[in-house]
Amino acid sequence: MTEAESPDRAALRGSSHTEWGAGVIRRHHQRKQLDREAQHLAPGASEEAAIGRRVFAEGRGPVLTDLDGNQYLDFAAGTLTQSLGHTHPEVVEALTTQARRLWNVHDSATPDRAELLDLLARLLPGHLDTYALFSTGAEVVEAALRVVQATAPPGRNRIGALRHGFHGKTMGARMLVQWDVGHQAFAGNSILGYSPYCYRCPLDMEFPSCGVRCASLVRKHIADKPNVSALVFEPVLGAAGVIVPPPGYWEQISDACRSQGVLLVADEVLTGGGRTGAFLASERLGIEPDVAALSKGTANGFPFAVLAGRSAVLHDPAAARPGAYASTYASNPLGIAAARATLEVIERDQLVERVRVLGELLDARLNALHARFENLGDVRGLGLLYGLEFVTDRSSRRPAPEIARAVYATALDLGLRVALGGHILRLAPPFTIDEALLDEGVKLLEKAIEQVVA
Ligand SMILES: Cc1ncc(COP(=O)(O)O)c(C=O)c1O
């Protein structure tokens, strides 16, 4: 490694891409393995895996290497999980040390747990001072729903949620979801309010002349329905394509919830841990949730989740019955070790602030792409979380999933991995990436779009 060279750039040397996007893609070993797997593997993989057809063998920082030795800049950070990049040395060290010591003692205390709880107390807003530990996003959302159910005053038997929200694939979480992943919508007990989807405004209005009418309707809904116990929401709606609310949206809704005694339950499974340039997206948007669920960014890709809440809520005897916050992998020592190492690096290296700086750069670069390509209908995001919406043309705004899929596949062939869902691509590079590689990633994306739409 030369003196001026970063470890990430050193990881790229030896790549099949002598220059990004100019390499020959080797596929032989990957095809062989995927054909073998197909004999036994159930279908139903993500679009990303099904279209990409890659076998990833190694990851280091922002770089992935496949089984044939091709390399990729990973702007999906695993699955929006590896905020520190792949196999961050301090997380690897914490996990391997713990792996030699102890793996599972149910939810009994282990030496790292107190450290982790103190760390969470430093990183999270002061009023969220009580925590329960879990292992996946859906699991922590279910735990939040149990708290809501247990503490709901008599007669308050409904839960509010937002259209376009996503909260996981377990049945409780799916009751909050109006659109679903390949299944019929299932809105059992929830009341769904308008999300702030300005690009496809359900009311056919324009911000700011709309006066954020979607929020007034949610507010009215809450005020008119005395049986709502909580509003479960993503502050920035991630899976639906990074929908960022306009100013005023959350102020109106939070005020209504406060005055009606409706609990604010922030699903920060995707946004928590610094992704949007604040430790919680709620902080960036001026929301003070009573309960927040975090997962993806907390342990750098190791299964881990945190339910954070006001002391009065999580200590409520109705919620905190014996075993209420326990499960097979809750308080898992390996998860705790990974989370502690990840969050210590985020705190020590001031990575949340770094996300804001890099986020501005990414915003400028992506807006230039938006100006250039007619089929890129909308570009929006916050911090290092961006959504790119592909359309057949700007006047109809008709979703163009075939373009998104082609851009995704072309970008992979050029050496860039992003996240794909329908007609939307999402970008979520690791917080540790340098400016030059961030730029290179956007250039590869530009080249991919150019190849598809030219
Ligand atoms: C906001 C949000 N909540 C919950 C989940 C479910 O998490 P998991 O896939 O870990 O169950 C996700 C997953 O993408 C998510 O984005």
The ligand as an ORCA input file, in Angstrom:
! r2SCAN-3c Opt
* xyz 0 1
  C     -38.404      0.014      8.512
  C     -38.275     -1.470      8.596
  N     -38.890     -2.125      9.605
  C     -38.777     -3.453      9.741
  C     -38.055     -4.211      8.852
  C     -37.969     -5.704      9.024
  O     -36.683     -6.061      9.380
  P     -36.203     -7.599      9.244
  O     -36.060     -7.870      7.785
  O     -34.881     -7.620      9.978
  O     -37.230     -8.439      9.904
  C     -37.399     -3.571      7.797
  C     -36.610     -4.353      6.833
  O     -36.197     -3.906      5.813
  C     -37.509     -2.162      7.655
  O     -36.912     -1.508      6.663
*
